């Protein structure tokens, strides 16, 4: 299996786990174009420029998701649900942005 296929399989497992825990979320970034990545680089939101070095989003091996509350509103702050998803993702062998120094709780990559 390719790394992209492994990512997609693991993401399916994360979806099933979230459902079993009654955690609802939506994905707000999957693929990111070189232009989008470069814009984030210029805004100092990423250290990767999208051209010389490609992000995991450009390789289809990362997603950004936001958890929804019971009324369907996004939760943009760190909470127990993000922690559960992050721990489960790491148990699957992935990297969770919630462990990074700049605390990107929405980011999941392989």
C-alpha positions, -999 to 999 in steps of 0.1 A, spaced: 0 0 0 11 35 -7 14 61 21 -17 78 8 -36 45 9 -24 39 45 -35 74 55 -70 69 40 -74 35 58 -63 50 91 -86 80 86 -115 55 81 -106 40 114 -106 74 130 -140 81 116 -153 48 131 -137 56 164 -152 91 165 -186 77 157 -183 51 185 -175 80 209 -203 102 197 -178 128 184 -190 146 153 -166 165 131 -162 180 96 -130 181 75 -121 217 65 -88 210 48 -77 179 30 -58 187 -2 -39 220 -4 -26 234 -37 9 248 -40 -6 283 -42 -26 278 -10 4 263 8 26 292 -4 0 317 9 1 300 44 40 301 42 39 339 35 15 345 63 39 325 86 12 299 93 35 272 79 72 266 75 67 248 42 65 269 10 46 243 -12 72 244 -40 106 236 -27 91 215 0 56 200 -1 33 197 29 15 165 39 -17 182 27 -2 184 -8 7 147 -6 -29 138 4 -16 125 38 -31 151 62 -64 165 72 -76 193 93 -109 187 111 -131 206 135 -153 189 161 -189 199 162 -210 205 194 -244 190 199 -260 218 178 -236 215 149 -214 245 158 -176 241 154 -155 239 186 -123 258 180 -108 252 214 -88 223 227 -111 199 247 -114 162 258 -128 152 224 -98 165 205 -76 147 231 -94 114 225 -91 117 187 -54 127 190 -46 98 212 -64 73 190 -47 87 159 -13 84 175 -22 48 185 -28 42 148 8 54 141 -1 89 130 11 124 141 -13 148 158 -7 185 156 -20 189 192 14 177 203 33 204 185 46 236 201 22 257 181 -7 234 190 -25 226 158 -53 204 174 -71 202 140 -42 185 122 -39 148 117 -12 133 94 6 101 85 
